[in-house]
Amino acid sequence: MEENSEEYKKGEENRKAKLGVEILKNCRNELYSYFPYLDGAFASVSYESCRHIRGIGTEGNIFYFEPEYLLHSYGHSPAAIRRGYLHMMLHCLYLHLFPKEEYSKHIWDLACDMAVEQVIERENLPGLCLPAQPVRTRCLKKLGDRNLSAERISQMLMQGIFSDSLEEIQSAFCFDDHNLWDRRKEPERIARTKSKWEKILAYTGQKKHDKKQRAGEQEGDGREETAEVHRSRYDYRRFLKKFAVPREEVELDTESFDYIMYHYGMEHYGDMPLIEPLEYKEVNRLEELVIALDTSGSCSRETVQQFLAETYSILSERENFFKKMKVHLVQCDCSIRESIVIHSEEEWKAYSKNIKIQGRGGTDFRPVFAYVAEQKEKKEIRNLKALIYFTDGDGIYPKCRPDYETAFVFLKGGNGMDRVPCWAMKLVVSH
């Protein structure tokens, strides 16, 4: 009887560990949709359950997690775990795992947490948002608009410029267990891990618009050279395919799975969970799409046609694409000149072939966003996932990020790309 009890206990631990791994994989996949250029970083860590860790943490190679903590936390707030995953990944990229000798462990750990959280906070992504906390808000305001390095924040903490106590700040900013960072007994392993992340950082920097990036510090001003994560140059084809067509995929639906009910059943009824994860997960790739065309004097009819042709070639690769969605095509220079809705392949081809550019004035991007808000209020747009704005980049941009993905698309690079706000993607269509 005792032997059966031990087997059951071991089996239950294995189940929880596997579920924990699935949760982290799911978080990784969701984060990749926001930050595709971090693919090298995402591929450089594995996952492993550990009973001797406080919640979750990493030493640069493995994300260790305590199963009970992870399952309970994810069941309570998936966004907190997604954000925490990115939190740990940024620790690795900024080389926070290799502490500076001149700072105490407590100060350094807290400064590193504040450094990565200020970066995540500025992204303002819906899938990573947490409820407002007064201490966090006050501290972020004190840090200002720049992404400060952990070194600079350490100095600020030691100078006592924050009105809240170190304990209160730690409670507001900490996520992972930093004890795994202290591995002085294994200098060779530390050196290998540091070298790995330096190479990943270099690779990531190349993918981010070929700009050299250094994480953690810069001598002189102490800035974190990690530009806002959406300011990179993305591949247009990959972006558009991400929003291809709603379908069901064979995978565990960890978003809709209630871990609390699962464990209640396992604990009280043996091998009889009250709920199982769904084997099929519906992935809404795209139900509606808004394509805005900059019809100012700088965009010719031929250029617009070339953009529409490339867009159609990507969308038409998906079977029954036009039966699954509708495309809002909007022409705008400094105001809305034309707006139509495309429902079929024939309508798209006819419009593209016979398009008449209307406008030729100055460029103001804001009317298109106002148009979308108006259509959503009228229920003409119900589930918008992405707005694509084809332009040369010269114009007046909205100040606030909308609640859907926005990409400004260029037929070729140019000075206009540098004007795209940090909350939007900038893409280059092949030609």
Salt bridges, closest charged atoms under 4 A:
GLU12 OE1 - ARG15 NH2 2.97
GLU12 OE2 - LYS16 NZ 3.94
GLU12 OE2 - HIS263 ND1 3.65
GLU30 OE1 - ARG82 NH1 3.33
ASP39 OD2 - LYS207 NZ 2.90
GLU59 OE2 - ARG189 NH2 2.72
GLU66 OE2 - ARG51 NH1 2.67
GLU68 OE2 - LYS16 NZ 2.12
ASP109 OD2 - LYS105 NZ 2.72
ASP109 OD1 - HIS178 ND1 3.42
ASP113 OD1 - HIS87 NE2 2.81
ASP113 OD1 - HIS91 NE2 3.07
ASP113 OD1 - HIS178 NE2 3.20
GLU117 OE1 - ARG83 NH2 2.82
GLU117 OE2 - HIS87 ND1 2.72
GLU117 OE1 - ARG136 NH1 2.77
GLU121 OE1 - ARG83 NH2 2.69
GLU121 OE1 - ARG136 NH1 3.93
GLU123 OE1 - HIS230 NE2 3.98
GLU151 OE2 - LYS100 NZ 3.92
ASP164 OD1 - ARG138 NH2 2.73
ASP176 OD1 - HIS87 NE2 3.26
ASP176 OD1 - HIS91 NE2 3.76
ASP176 OD1 - HIS178 NE2 3.08
ASP177 OD1 - ARG54 NH2 3.50
ASP182 OD1 - ARG184 NE 3.30
GLU186 OE2 - ARG183 NH2 2.71
GLU186 OE1 - ARG189 NH1 3.78
GLU217 OE2 - LYS100 NZ 2.72
ASP221 OD2 - ARG223 NE 3.27
GLU249 OE2 - ARG247 NH2 2.66
GLU249 OE2 - ARG285 NH2 3.13
GLU255 OE2 - ARG82 NH1 2.67
ASP271 OD1 - ARG15 NH2 3.43
GLU288 OE2 - LYS326 NZ 3.66
GLU310 OE2 - ARG237 NH2 3.55
GLU317 OE2 - ARG237 NH1 2.69
GLU317 OE1 - LYS241 NZ 3.19
ASP333 OD1 - ARG337 NE 2.88
GLU345 OE2 - LYS349 NZ 3.27
GLU347 OE1 - HIS343 ND1 3.79
ASP364 OD2 - ARG366 NH2 2.84
GLU374 OE2 - LYS378 NZ 3.00
ASP394 OD1 - ARG419 NH1 2.19
ASP403 OD1 - LYS376 NZ 3.00
GLU405 OE2 - LYS242 NZ 3.82
